[in-house]
Amino acid sequence: MKLHRIEFSKEKVKLRNIFLSKIETNMNTPKYIKEIYGDFHLPIKDKFPYLYGSLIMTLDGKIGLEDQTKSNEISKGNFLDPDGGLADLWVLNLLRTYSDAIIFGSRTLNVEKNITGHIYDKNLEEIRINDLQKSMTVPWNIIISRKGDIDINHKIIQQDNIPTIILTTEMGYNKISNRLDKPIKEIEINSYEEELEQTKEVIIMYERDNKYFSIKSFLLKLKDLGLDKILVESPGLISILIKEQLMDEMFINYSCIYAGGDLTLGKRIPFYRHDYPGVDIMSLHIHKENFLYMRQKIKYRTFE
C-alpha cells in the first residue's frame, strides 16, 4: 500500500522566528528546511537515545476537545489560521525526518486509527536519505504495550512498508504472538546481540523473567541497536518520560484557541512542589497571529 503524501506549499507553512536562544546551530541545514523553519539540529547522547516529544495544544493547555480527542482537530480546526495547522503538520514531519524511530502508545493507536509514522513531505524524505544519510526512508515505528492489548489490525502493524517494533512484557509477547497473523521476529533484550535491520516482520521486544515493564531497559537496548534520536508522539508516554527525567526536549505547537475541559498533558501523573521540572525556551516561531511553535529544553532538578 502506498504511503500518504502531502505537497506542502512553502509560502503557506513558512514560519517566522521571533526568538532564538544561544543554542548550537547547524550551518549545514538543508536549504528547504532553512527557508521554512531556519537552522535545525538535534544532538546525540552517550548512554540513552535523545528523546524529543511533539505535541499540539490549545492556548489553555488542552491536547484535545471534549467531543473530539484527535489532535488534528486542534490544529486544522483553528478557524483563524488553517494554514497554521498545516505548518504544525509540517513541523511534525521535520521532527520525523531527523528521527531514527517514532514511539506511539497503544492508546494513541486506539484514537488515531489511520496514523503512521512516515514522512508525508517528499522533499523532507529526500533530505532524510541524501543529506542526513539515514538508511531507511521510514523511521522505525515503535508501539509500547505492557500487556499486549493492541489493535493488531492497525495500519502501522499491517503495512509492510512501515518498519515496526513492539515493546512489551513477556506476557504481552505471548498474547500478541498468538493473535498476530504476520511473521514475527522475537527479541529478548538481554540476549539479543545482532544488528537491527529493516524487515517486513513485526519485531517484538521483551525482557524475559521480568513481569514489569522497564522503559529504561528498553531505551538502553534501542540505543545499543543504533537508534540515537527518538521522537515521542504519545502524550501519555511523554508524561511518563518527563516524570522519569528521561525526556530531553519538547516541541509544543500552540493553536491559539481555547478548549476548556480537562484533557491535559500529565493529567494522571502530577508533579509536586519539590519535583516539578522547568524548561529553557530554545526557539519560538509564529505563523500569522494565531499559531506559536515552541522548542523547549527540559531542565530537571538535581538533589544531592
ROTORZA-439710 format. One record per residue (C-alpha): residue number from 0; residue in three letters; chain; x, y, z. Coordinates in pm, 1 decimal, decimal comma. Layout:
N
REC/NUM/ala/A/X/Y/Z
...
This chain:
304
REC/0/met/A/0,0/0,0/0,0
REC/1/lys/A/131,6/344,1/-93,4
REC/2/leu/A/211,7/583,8/186,7
REC/3/his/A/10,3/904,4/204,8
REC/4/arg/A/186,1/1215,4/69,5
REC/5/ile/A/116,4/1585,8/108,5
REC/6/glu/A/260,0/1858,5/-111,7
REC/7/phe/A/337,3/2144,2/126,0
REC/8/ser/A/345,0/2497,2/-13,3
REC/9/lys/A/646,3/2679,7/131,1
REC/10/glu/A/452,9/3004,9/127,6
REC/11/lys/A/169,9/2855,9/334,6
REC/12/val/A/380,5/2681,9/600,7
REC/13/lys/A/672,3/2926,0/630,5
REC/14/leu/A/733,3/3026,6/991,8
REC/15/arg/A/874,3/3349,2/1133,1
REC/16/asn/A/1133,6/3311,0/1406,3
REC/17/ile/A/1071,9/3559,2/1687,5
REC/18/phe/A/1311,3/3419,3/1949,5
REC/19/leu/A/1627,1/3209,7/1934,6
REC/20/ser/A/1843,1/3128,6/2236,2
REC/21/lys/A/2213,4/3061,6/2223,0
REC/22/ile/A/2182,2/2706,6/2101,2
REC/23/glu/A/2402,5/2507,6/1872,4
REC/24/thr/A/2311,7/2581,9/1512,3
REC/25/asn/A/2388,3/2363,7/1217,6
REC/26/met/A/2516,4/2567,8/925,6
REC/27/asn/A/2458,1/2266,8/702,1
REC/28/thr/A/2081,8/2279,1/748,2
REC/29/pro/A/1934,5/2186,0/409,0
REC/30/lys/A/1805,5/2485,1/214,5
REC/31/tyr/A/1444,5/2364,6/204,4
REC/32/ile/A/1430,3/2338,4/585,6
REC/33/lys/A/1610,3/2667,3/636,1
REC/34/glu/A/1367,5/2853,7/411,0
REC/35/ile/A/1066,9/2735,2/612,2
REC/36/tyr/A/1196,9/2693,5/967,8
REC/37/gly/A/1556,0/2814,3/992,4
REC/38/asp/A/1856,8/2629,9/1133,1
REC/39/phe/A/1775,8/2291,1/1280,9
REC/40/his/A/1989,9/2040,1/1466,8
REC/41/leu/A/1942,6/1758,4/1718,2
REC/42/pro/A/2227,3/1632,9/1939,1
REC/43/ile/A/2320,6/1276,9/2035,1
REC/44/lys/A/2368,4/1139,5/2387,6
REC/45/asp/A/2610,8/870,8/2500,9
REC/46/lys/A/2400,1/630,2/2705,3
REC/47/phe/A/2036,5/684,5/2608,5
REC/48/pro/A/1868,0/788,2/2285,8
REC/49/tyr/A/1799,5/1160,6/2256,7
REC/50/leu/A/1426,3/1179,6/2327,6
REC/51/tyr/A/1215,9/1464,7/2197,0
REC/52/gly/A/840,1/1492,2/2211,0
REC/53/ser/A/588,3/1656,2/1981,0
REC/54/leu/A/250,3/1792,9/2087,6
REC/55/ile/A/-16,7/2030,7/1965,9
REC/56/met/A/-201,2/2220,7/2239,4
REC/57/thr/A/-464,3/2486,6/2267,4
REC/58/leu/A/-366,2/2814,2/2426,9
REC/59/asp/A/-517,9/2696,9/2755,3
REC/60/gly/A/-306,3/2381,8/2751,9
REC/61/lys/A/-555,1/2123,0/2627,6
REC/62/ile/A/-447,2/1839,4/2398,3
REC/63/gly/A/-795,9/1762,4/2271,3
REC/64/leu/A/-1154,9/1878,0/2260,4
REC/65/glu/A/-1413,9/1716,2/2482,6
REC/66/asp/A/-1616,5/1592,0/2185,1
REC/67/gln/A/-1319,0/1513,2/1961,2
REC/68/thr/A/-992,6/1398,9/2116,5
REC/69/lys/A/-793,5/1369,5/1793,7
REC/70/ser/A/-507,1/1617,5/1799,0
REC/71/asn/A/-557,7/1730,8/1441,2
REC/72/glu/A/-891,8/1883,9/1539,9
REC/73/ile/A/-695,6/2139,8/1740,8
REC/74/ser/A/-463,7/2223,7/1452,9
REC/75/lys/A/-680,7/2214,5/1142,5
REC/76/gly/A/-976,7/2332,0/1349,3
REC/77/asn/A/-816,7/2672,6/1408,5
REC/78/phe/A/-1063,2/2877,5/1204,5
REC/79/leu/A/-843,7/3187,8/1231,1
REC/80/asp/A/-542,3/3026,7/1063,4
REC/81/pro/A/-595,1/2691,5/888,0
REC/82/asp/A/-250,7/2719,4/727,2
REC/83/gly/A/-102,7/2736,3/1076,7
REC/84/gly/A/-242,4/2387,4/1127,0
REC/85/leu/A/-74,9/2279,2/805,2
REC/86/ala/A/251,2/2425,2/936,9
REC/87/asp/A/202,4/2223,5/1256,7
REC/88/leu/A/188,1/1909,6/1044,3
REC/89/trp/A/498,5/2017,9/853,0
REC/90/val/A/693,1/2067,4/1177,8
REC/91/leu/A/591,1/1716,8/1284,9
REC/92/asn/A/726,1/1589,3/953,1
REC/93/leu/A/1050,3/1778,9/1015,9
REC/94/leu/A/1087,5/1605,7/1353,2
REC/95/arg/A/1019,0/1268,8/1193,8
REC/96/thr/A/1279,2/1338,0/926,3
REC/97/tyr/A/1558,6/1359,7/1183,7
REC/98/ser/A/1440,5/1063,3/1391,9
REC/99/asp/A/1564,6/706,2/1390,9
REC/100/ala/A/1237,8/592,6/1546,2
REC/101/ile/A/897,1/724,0/1649,2
REC/102/ile/A/723,0/598,8/1962,1
REC/103/phe/A/346,3/562,6/1985,5
REC/104/gly/A/143,8/439,6/2279,2
REC/105/ser/A/-129,0/179,9/2238,0
REC/106/arg/A/-387,5/441,7/2341,4
REC/107/thr/A/-271,8/670,8/2061,9
REC/108/leu/A/-339,2/391,0/1813,8
REC/109/asn/A/-688,7/349,3/1954,2
REC/110/val/A/-765,1/717,9/1898,1
REC/111/glu/A/-568,2/775,2/1576,6
REC/112/lys/A/-685,7/485,8/1362,7
REC/113/asn/A/-500,9/597,3/1048,4
REC/114/ile/A/-180,3/731,0/1198,0
REC/115/thr/A/150,6/605,2/1057,8
REC/116/gly/A/496,4/730,5/1142,9
REC/117/his/A/619,2/810,8/794,4
REC/118/ile/A/716,2/1137,8/628,8
REC/119/tyr/A/441,8/1295,5/419,0
REC/120/asp/A/667,4/1556,5/258,9
REC/121/lys/A/866,4/1411,5/-31,2
REC/122/asn/A/1125,4/1690,4/-3,5
REC/123/leu/A/1191,0/1603,9/360,4
REC/124/glu/A/1209,3/1234,1/279,0
REC/125/glu/A/1478,6/1305,7/19,9
REC/126/ile/A/1667,5/1517,8/272,9
REC/127/arg/A/1646,3/1229,6/520,5
REC/128/ile/A/1823,2/995,0/278,7
REC/129/asn/A/2056,1/1227,2/86,9
REC/130/asp/A/2157,7/1483,9/349,3
REC/131/leu/A/2108,8/1307,5/682,4
REC/132/gln/A/2229,5/973,3/545,6
REC/133/lys/A/1952,0/772,4/707,8
REC/134/ser/A/1936,7/413,8/583,2
REC/135/met/A/1554,7/390,3/587,5
REC/136/thr/A/1300,4/626,1/432,6
REC/137/val/A/1056,1/547,4/714,2
REC/138/pro/A/1174,6/563,5/1077,1
REC/139/trp/A/1109,5/263,7/1298,0
REC/140/asn/A/753,0/283,3/1430,2
REC/141/ile/A/765,9/170,7/1792,6
REC/142/ile/A/449,3/76,8/1979,5
REC/143/ile/A/450,2/39,4/2356,8
REC/144/ser/A/202,5/-201,2/2514,8
REC/145/arg/A/280,3/-352,7/2852,4
REC/146/lys/A/2,2/-612,3/2844,1
REC/147/gly/A/-6,7/-670,8/2468,8
REC/148/asp/A/-353,6/-518,8/2436,0
REC/149/ile/A/-303,7/-351,8/2099,9
REC/150/asp/A/-502,9/-324,5/1780,5
REC/151/ile/A/-322,2/-583,2/1567,8
REC/152/asn/A/-512,2/-462,4/1261,5
REC/153/his/A/-377,1/-108,6/1286,0
REC/154/lys/A/-205,7/25,4/972,7
REC/155/ile/A/131,5/55,2/1145,9
REC/156/ile/A/134,4/-317,9/1213,5
REC/157/gln/A/-26,8/-437,6/893,0
REC/158/gln/A/157,8/-230,6/631,3
REC/159/asp/A/478,8/-399,9/516,8
REC/160/asn/A/642,8/-66,8/429,8
REC/161/ile/A/620,6/53,2/791,5
REC/162/pro/A/909,2/-99,3/994,1
REC/163/thr/A/750,0/-189,2/1325,6
REC/164/ile/A/877,2/-268,6/1674,6
REC/165/ile/A/651,2/-354,3/1967,4
REC/166/leu/A/788,8/-311,3/2319,9
REC/167/thr/A/609,1/-525,1/2574,3
REC/168/thr/A/646,2/-773,4/2859,8
REC/169/glu/A/692,5/-1148,4/2820,3
REC/170/met/A/320,9/-1188,5/2889,9
REC/171/gly/A/247,8/-926,7/2626,3
REC/172/tyr/A/469,8/-1105,7/2376,7
REC/173/asn/A/276,0/-1429,7/2424,1
REC/174/lys/A/-56,0/-1252,1/2383,0
REC/175/ile/A/47,3/-1062,6/2068,0
REC/176/ser/A/224,2/-1354,9/1901,5
REC/177/asn/A/-84,2/-1573,2/1945,1
REC/178/arg/A/-308,8/-1314,2/1781,5
REC/179/leu/A/-93,8/-1164,7/1508,2
REC/180/asp/A/-122,8/-1325,2/1165,7
REC/181/lys/A/209,6/-1189,1/1036,4
REC/182/pro/A/572,4/-1301,9/1053,6
REC/183/ile/A/727,4/-1209,3/1387,3
REC/184/lys/A/1086,7/-1153,1/1492,5
REC/185/glu/A/1136,0/-1214,9/1864,4
REC/186/ile/A/1396,5/-1009,4/2050,9
REC/187/glu/A/1471,0/-1075,1/2417,4
REC/188/ile/A/1660,4/-758,7/2503,4
REC/189/asn/A/1916,0/-914,0/2739,9
REC/190/ser/A/2032,5/-1183,8/2498,4
REC/191/tyr/A/1994,5/-1028,2/2152,2
REC/192/glu/A/2329,7/-917,9/2008,0
REC/193/glu/A/2264,6/-890,6/1634,1
REC/194/glu/A/2225,6/-571,0/1434,5
REC/195/leu/A/1883,8/-418,5/1381,1
REC/196/glu/A/1792,9/-438,4/1013,7
REC/197/gln/A/1479,5/-336,6/829,1
REC/198/thr/A/1240,7/-625,8/783,3
REC/199/lys/A/878,8/-692,9/690,7
REC/200/glu/A/849,8/-894,4/1010,2
REC/201/val/A/696,0/-732,5/1316,0
REC/202/ile/A/969,5/-713,6/1577,9
REC/203/ile/A/850,5/-780,5/1931,8
REC/204/met/A/1092,5/-691,7/2212,4
REC/205/tyr/A/1054,4/-801,7/2572,0
REC/206/glu/A/1260,9/-877,2/2881,4
REC/207/arg/A/1245,0/-1238,6/2996,2
REC/208/asp/A/1160,3/-1317,0/3359,5
REC/209/asn/A/1053,3/-961,1/3430,6
REC/210/lys/A/678,3/-913,7/3457,2
REC/211/tyr/A/728,7/-540,2/3497,0
REC/212/phe/A/790,9/-305,1/3206,6
REC/213/ser/A/1116,1/-109,4/3240,6
REC/214/ile/A/1124,1/177,6/2992,6
REC/215/lys/A/1487,3/248,5/3085,4
REC/216/ser/A/1594,4/-105,1/2991,9
REC/217/phe/A/1427,2/-76,1/2652,6
REC/218/leu/A/1577,0/266,5/2583,6
REC/219/leu/A/1925,0/138,7/2666,5
REC/220/lys/A/1874,2/-150,2/2423,8
REC/221/leu/A/1737,7/74,6/2148,9
REC/222/lys/A/2041,8/299,6/2184,6
REC/223/asp/A/2266,2/-7,6/2170,4
REC/224/leu/A/2091,1/-107,2/1846,5
REC/225/gly/A/2176,8/227,3/1687,8
REC/226/leu/A/1863,3/432,2/1748,1
REC/227/asp/A/2018,6/762,7/1855,0
REC/228/lys/A/1726,4/1002,3/1811,8
REC/229/ile/A/1371,9/903,3/1901,8
REC/230/leu/A/1059,8/1114,1/1856,8
REC/231/val/A/776,1/1051,9/2103,5
REC/232/glu/A/423,5/1125,5/1979,1
REC/233/ser/A/225,7/970,8/2264,8
REC/234/pro/A/103,2/1226,3/2524,3
REC/235/gly/A/76,1/957,4/2790,9
REC/236/leu/A/428,4/831,5/2735,9
REC/237/ile/A/563,1/1187,0/2720,1
REC/238/ser/A/423,3/1241,1/3070,0
REC/239/ile/A/588,1/922,7/3196,2
REC/240/leu/A/924,4/1005,3/3038,4
REC/241/ile/A/923,8/1354,6/3187,8
REC/242/lys/A/835,2/1207,6/3526,9
REC/243/glu/A/1126,7/963,1/3490,2
REC/244/gln/A/1355,8/1252,1/3384,3
REC/245/leu/A/1427,9/1084,7/3050,9
REC/246/met/A/1273,8/1331,1/2805,5
REC/247/asp/A/1525,4/1579,6/2666,0
REC/248/glu/A/1322,2/1823,4/2459,7
REC/249/met/A/965,5/1915,0/2376,7
REC/250/phe/A/833,3/2070,5/2059,5
REC/251/ile/A/495,0/2213,1/2156,3
REC/252/asn/A/286,5/2395,4/1898,5
REC/253/tyr/A/12,8/2616,8/2037,3
REC/254/ser/A/-305,9/2664,0/1839,5
REC/255/cys/A/-444,2/2995,5/1963,6
REC/256/ile/A/-788,3/2871,7/2054,3
REC/257/tyr/A/-948,5/2791,4/2389,3
REC/258/ala/A/-1086,7/2443,5/2451,8
REC/259/gly/A/-1170,9/2423,3/2822,0
REC/260/gly/A/-1229,0/2079,2/2968,7
REC/261/asp/A/-969,2/1862,3/3137,7
REC/262/leu/A/-777,7/1691,4/2853,8
REC/263/thr/A/-432,6/1799,2/2968,4
REC/264/leu/A/-81,5/1658,7/2949,8
REC/265/gly/A/5,7/1458,9/3260,0
REC/266/lys/A/-348,0/1461,0/3396,6
REC/267/arg/A/-287,3/1134,8/3585,4
REC/268/ile/A/83,4/1190,3/3651,4
REC/269/pro/A/108,7/1503,9/3863,9
REC/270/phe/A/423,1/1668,9/3990,8
REC/271/tyr/A/459,9/1811,9/4337,4
REC/272/arg/A/625,0/2122,3/4475,1
REC/273/his/A/964,9/1958,9/4517,9
REC/274/asp/A/996,6/1766,0/4190,2
REC/275/tyr/A/842,3/1959,7/3902,6
REC/276/pro/A/1073,2/2030,4/3605,2
REC/277/gly/A/1122,8/2356,2/3419,0
REC/278/val/A/1224,1/2443,7/3065,0
REC/279/asp/A/1461,1/2666,8/2876,4
REC/280/ile/A/1287,3/2811,1/2571,8
REC/281/met/A/1520,3/2735,1/2282,3
REC/282/ser/A/1324,1/2891,7/1999,0
REC/283/leu/A/986,9/3041,7/1924,1
REC/284/his/A/823,3/3069,5/1583,3
REC/285/ile/A/491,8/3221,6/1481,7
REC/286/his/A/250,8/3174,6/1191,2
REC/287/lys/A/37,4/3485,0/1132,6
REC/288/glu/A/-109,3/3579,5/1472,5
REC/289/asn/A/-277,2/3252,5/1558,2
REC/290/phe/A/-14,3/2977,8/1597,1
REC/291/leu/A/300,7/2951,3/1809,9
REC/292/tyr/A/573,4/2687,7/1772,4
REC/293/met/A/795,4/2647,2/2077,2
REC/294/arg/A/1107,2/2436,0/2122,9
REC/295/gln/A/1184,6/2360,7/2486,7
REC/296/lys/A/1483,0/2205,8/2663,8
REC/297/ile/A/1360,5/2029,5/2976,3
REC/298/lys/A/1552,9/2108,6/3294,1
REC/299/tyr/A/1526,4/1868,6/3585,5
REC/300/arg/A/1601,3/1936,1/3948,2
REC/301/thr/A/1900,1/1760,8/4097,3
REC/302/phe/A/1913,8/1667,8/4463,1
REC/303/glu/A/2234,3/1582,8/4642,5
